């Protein structure tokens, strides 16, 4: 399945090592640091779960199965907040 940030549903700003995302529908803010920041940024280049996990595993130097434990719940949170399509 194709993953994509939900265009037109958020605004974002990068401040040092943090990405702040605001949902335009709810007004909720999300502070993304560490792995969450990496996942959010990787969504710009990767459009499927396998590619996303492979890119993050390479970035962090871990096995894909280890990074999937962080990726899947976060993708579900993004989808529930209306910030991600295809999850």
Phi, psi and omega in degrees: 000149182273126177260140177205146171297141183284091183306136178080001182253359184206166167229151182220154176216142177257128179232107184055242182261020183237141170249126177255123181244134176242127174286124180288334180287317186255338186082002179289142177255145177232125178262114184251119177228168176057228182297322179300318178297315180298318179297312181301314181292323180294336178297340177290332184251338184248138181239012172217161185301314183298316178295320178297312181295319179297317180296317180291321178298319178293318180298318184265354179067039179232169177290144178306323181296329179288319182286332180300330179297330177271323186292310187301311178296324180291319177300320178297320177295317178297317179296317180296330179275358180078020183259354185221138173250152176088000181269000000 
